[in-house]
Amino acid sequence: PGPHLFAGAAICGAWAISSACVSEMQKGNEAARAAHIGLNFLTVGLFAWQVSTGIPIMFKVIEFTKFP
């Protein structure tokens, strides 16, 4: 496991917590709204990091699947 896997796991966790805030947001809870927005910003940042760590993995896979 490396940073790509950990970033993906963190994204999934942040999505779960962010979606759990929705019912409280519908009741007018401003703290839940702030948490929801903050977690989504975190998710975007983690996704950018995951893309940067995934590109070398992609090139390894492409090189491995080349025909001799």
Buried (B, 14 or more C-beta within 10 A) or exposed (E): EEEBEBBBEBBEEBEEEBEEBEEBBEEEBEEBBEBBEEBBEBBEEBBEBBEEBBEEEEEEEEEEEEEE
